[in-house]
Amino acid sequence: MRDRVRPDEGASGAAVRRVDALLGVGVALAVAVVVLADLDATGRAGPAALAFAAGFGLLAAARRTAPRALLVATVLGIFGYYVLQLPPIGIALPAVVALYSAAEAGRTGWALGAGAVLVGVAAWARIDEGLPATYLASYDLLTDVALVVAAVALGVSVRARRETRAHQERLRAAAAAEQARAGEQRLQEERVRIARDLHDVVGHTLSVISVHGNVAAEALDEDDAAARAAVGQILRATSTAMRELRTTVKVLRSPAQAPERGTIGLGGVAALADAARAAGLRVELDVAVPADALDGVVDAAAYRIVQESLTNTLRHAGATRAVVTAAVRGDRLEVTVTDDGHGRARPAGTGGAGLAGMAERAAAVGGRLAAGDGPDGGFRVHATMPARLR
C-alpha cells in the first residue's frame, strides 16, 4: 500500500522494528524530559502529561504501519495536550517523526498541511497569550516553521533516494534480462550456423559419394582402375567431411573457441572444384581475391555458397559445366556460380533448402543472394557481400 513506509532494501524486518522501537523510546523520553522540566512552572508535570509522552512515543514506534493515521493522531494528541493545559512541550518535538514519516510515505501534501495547521494554531495561541508579534515572527514562529520544513524535506529526500535505488535496480534487472535475451539470440544464431554447416558438409559429401559410388559399381569387374579411382575419391571426400565435422564438434564442445578456418574459405574452392571434376563436372575457376582481403566469416560464407551451388549442380542440374567466379570490387565481394543445366526446370522440391541456406549465409554478413535462370540458360547463383565487417 502507498500509505505504508517500506524499509530500505536489504534491511531485515527485525532490524527495522528495533529501530522504530528505539525511535519511539527516544521520542517518549524527549517529551518526558521537557514535561518534567516544566519551564513555565505550571505545576502540572504529572502522570497525565507523562502519559501523553508515552503515547507520542508509541505513535512514533508504529510509524510504518499507517503514516497518515499517525500524523492525524499526533496532531490531535498535541491539541488535546494543550487543551488540558499541561506543561508546554512545543509542537515540533512530538510531531517531527509523524511529519517525516508521512513525507517518506509519499504523503507530502498531508505533511505540509498538518505542519501548517500546527504552526498556525501555535502562532494564534501565542498571540492570544499576549506575546509580541515581533518576538513571534523572529523566534518562535521561525523555529517552528524551520523544524516542520526540515522534517518534511528529510522524508521527501529519503523517499527519493529509495525510489532512485529501486529504479536503478529495475534498470539493472532489465539490462540483465536484455543480456540474457541477447545471449540466447547469439546461441540460436550459432545453432542455425552449425546446422547450415552440417547441411553443407553432409550434402556435398553425400553427393560426391553417390556419384563415385555409381561409377565404382559400374566399373567393377570391367575397369578396376576406374573403380579404384572412384573409391579413392569417396575416401578423400569422407576424409574432408570428417575433418570439417571434427571442427564443428570442437565448436559445440567449446563455444567460446573460434572455429578453425583451414580450407573453409575461398582458398578451399579449388579442392571443391577438383571433387566436382572427379564426379564428371567440368569446373572453371576465376577466383581473384587477394589473401587477407576478406574477414573470416565472409570468406567462410563465400566458400559455403560455392560448395552448396556445386552440390546442387551435381545433384539436380544435369549440367556438364560450371563456372565459379569471385572478386572484390571496391568494398564488396561478388561470388557467382553458373552452370549449363536445367535451370529452374529441376525436379520438384530440389535445392530449396540449399538456396534458402545460401541466402541466409549472405544475409548474416550483411549481403544478399540472387538465384535463378542464367542469361544463357542453365542456373546462376550470384552473391554480394561486404569484404569487411564493420
Secondary structure as GFF3:
##gff-version 3
##sequence-region A 1 390
A	DSSP	alpha_helix	13	37	.	.	.	ID=ss1
A	DSSP	alpha_helix	47	61	.	.	.	ID=ss2
A	DSSP	alpha_helix	67	83	.	.	.	ID=ss3
A	DSSP	alpha_helix	92	104	.	.	.	ID=ss4
A	DSSP	alpha_helix	108	128	.	.	.	ID=ss5
A	DSSP	alpha_helix	133	135	.	.	.	ID=ss6
A	DSSP	pi_helix	136	140	.	.	.	ID=ss7
A	DSSP	alpha_helix	141	219	.	.	.	ID=ss8
A	DSSP	alpha_helix	224	253	.	.	.	ID=ss9
A	DSSP	three_ten_helix	266	268	.	.	.	ID=ss10
A	DSSP	alpha_helix	269	278	.	.	.	ID=ss11
A	DSSP	beta_strand	282	288	.	.	.	ID=ss12
A	DSSP	alpha_helix	296	312	.	.	.	ID=ss13
A	DSSP	pi_helix	313	317	.	.	.	ID=ss14
A	DSSP	beta_strand	321	329	.	.	.	ID=ss15
A	DSSP	beta_strand	332	339	.	.	.	ID=ss16
A	DSSP	alpha_helix	352	364	.	.	.	ID=ss17
A	DSSP	beta_strand	368	373	.	.	.	ID=ss18
A	DSSP	beta_strand	379	386	.	.	.	ID=ss19
###
